[in-house]
Amino acid sequence: MIPGGKNSYRTNPDRPRSIFSKIFLRPKATFYLQVFWIIWKNSRKALKGRYPAEKWAESSFEIIRALENIGASIDISGLENLKNFDGPAVFISNHMSTLETLVLPSIIQPLKPVTFVVKESLVKMPVFGPIMRARDPILVGRTNAREDLRAVLEEGTKKLRNGQSIVVFPQSTRSFIFNPEEFNSLGIKLALKANVPVVPIALKTDAWGIGKKIKDFGPIDIRKKIYFAFGERMIIQNRGADEHQKIIQFITEHLKTWNKE
């Protein structure tokens, strides 16, 4: 959904905020009204079996527009790294907030069919659940590590061999601080088993805060720029230890640069 088939996307600095956002409500309230509408209308489509992959990408790009409507700025780079090889890949990313789960489909899906490894609780949510179920994700419970590993390796391998890429967030939970020690090698193991490359993703999405009462609906800080960067694909060698470290380095270096801006 990135306009013009470009290799990067940056919010126009002269793009005006919506009148509704500037006059009537605070950015947080205005944004969540837009998000609830986008999710609700597409949830109804999913329940009726009318939510194919292209609609998923379109509704995901609506989230980008909703962010820009309240004055948020988004920077996406490295899209050429999704275009310069054929076939599926395992996308391995750090995980900061709800934002990336909603926005990544608009970036990846138009270029490569994709789904996610997600917590089982997401598909059981009243409104968002039907949307996730429609995209046939790989479900993990996060209570039994051995069962989760088996599910990801078995189901993930089938999907990859059928041409569908997979996004993996190796951290155990969302965090604004990237701790390499909590970044497991699940994505590496999956890519090795399915014999596909990995593509690192670095992201900074702390503009969408973590809520105190409801984790997914925290404060929105439009002063914080939103970043996504895609690295070059890597072919797993041996057991993938070197590639795992390169992904960690890719994420760490981008976060260090972004935090200075």
Residue pairs with C-beta under 8 A, 6 or more apart in sequence:
1 57
1 58
1 60
1 61
1 64
1 106
1 107
1 109
1 110
2 9
2 76
2 79
2 106
2 107
2 110
3 9
6 79
7 77
7 78
7 79
7 80
7 83
8 75
8 76
8 77
8 78
8 79
9 74
9 75
9 76
9 79
10 73
10 74
10 75
10 76
11 68
11 72
11 73
11 74
11 75
13 73
15 68
17 69
17 70
17 71
18 30
18 69
18 70
20 30
20 69
21 27
21 30
21 31
21 69
21 70
21 71
24 30
25 33
27 70
27 71
27 220
27 222
28 219
28 220
30 69
30 70
31 66
31 67
31 69
31 70
31 220
32 217
32 220
34 62
34 66
34 69
35 63
35 66
35 102
36 127
38 59
38 62
38 63
38 66
39 59
39 127
39 128
39 131
40 127
42 51
42 55
42 56
42 59
42 131
43 127
43 128
43 129
43 130
43 131
45 51
45 55
46 130
46 131
46 133
46 134
47 130
51 130
51 131
51 134
53 109
53 113
53 135
54 109
54 110
56 105
56 109
56 131
56 134
56 135
57 105
57 106
57 109
57 110
58 106
59 131
60 102
60 103
60 104
60 105
60 106
60 107
60 109
61 106
63 99
63 102
63 103
63 106
64 74
64 103
64 106
67 74
67 99
67 207
67 226
68 74
70 220
70 222
71 222
72 207
72 220
72 222
72 225
72 226
73 222
73 225
73 226
74 225
74 226
74 227
74 228
75 225
75 226
75 227
75 228
76 107
76 227
76 228
76 229
77 228
77 229
77 230
78 229
78 230
78 231
79 107
79 111
79 230
81 199
81 230
81 231
81 232
81 233
82 108
82 111
82 112
82 199
82 230
83 111
84 233
85 197
85 233
87 163
87 196
88 112
88 113
88 159
88 160
88 163
88 164
88 165
88 166
88 196
89 112
89 165
89 191
89 196
89 197
89 198
89 199
89 233
90 156
90 160
90 165
90 166
90 168
90 187
90 188
90 190
90 191
90 194
90 196
90 197
90 198
90 199
91 104
91 108
91 114
91 165
91 166
91 167
91 168
91 187
91 198
91 199
91 200
91 201
92 168
92 170
92 187
92 188
92 198
92 199
92 200
92 201
92 247
93 100
93 104
93 167
93 168
93 169
93 200
93 201
93 202
93 203
93 251
94 169
94 171
94 178
94 183
94 201
94 202
94 203
94 251
94 255
95 169
95 171
95 173
95 174
95 175
96 174
96 175
96 176
96 203
96 204
96 205
96 206
96 208
97 174
97 205
97 206
97 207
97 208
97 209
97 210
97 218
98 174
98 208
98 216
98 217
99 205
99 207
99 208
99 226
100 203
100 205
100 228
101 116
101 118
103 205
103 228
104 114
104 116
104 167
104 201
104 228
105 114
105 135
107 228
108 114
108 165
108 167
112 165
113 163
113 164
113 165
114 164
114 165
114 166
114 167
115 135
115 136
115 137
115 138
115 159
115 164
115 165
115 166
115 167
116 132
116 135
116 137
116 138
116 166
116 167
117 137
117 138
117 140
117 152
117 156
117 166
117 167
117 168
117 169
117 186
118 132
118 137
118 138
118 139
118 140
119 139
119 140
119 141
119 142
120 139
120 140
120 141
120 142
122 128
122 129
122 132
122 137
123 129
123 132
123 133
123 137
123 139
125 132
136 159
138 151
138 152
138 155
138 156
138 159
138 166
139 151
140 148
140 151
140 152
141 147
141 148
142 148
142 172
149 186
149 189
152 168
152 186
152 189
152 190
153 189
153 190
153 193
156 166
156 190
156 193
156 194
157 190
157 193
157 194
159 166
160 166
160 190
160 194
160 196
161 194
166 190
167 201
168 186
168 187
168 190
170 183
170 184
170 185
170 186
170 187
171 179
171 182
171 183
171 184
172 182
172 184
174 210
174 215
175 182
176 206
176 210
178 251
178 252
178 255
180 248
180 252
183 248
183 251
185 240
185 244
187 198
187 247
188 198
188 236
188 240
188 243
188 244
189 240
191 197
191 198
191 236
191 240
192 236
192 239
192 240
197 233
197 234
197 235
197 236
198 233
198 234
198 236
198 243
198 247
199 230
199 231
199 232
199 233
199 234
200 230
200 231
200 234
200 246
200 247
200 250
200 251
201 228
201 229
201 230
201 231
201 251
202 227
202 228
202 229
202 231
202 250
202 251
202 253
202 254
202 255
203 227
203 228
203 229
204 224
204 225
204 226
204 227
204 254
204 255
204 258
204 259
205 226
205 227
206 221
206 224
207 220
207 221
207 222
207 223
207 224
207 225
207 226
208 218
208 220
209 218
209 219
209 220
209 221
210 218
211 217
211 218
211 219
212 218
225 258
225 261
227 254
227 258
229 250
229 254
231 247
231 250
234 243
234 246
234 247
236 243
237 243
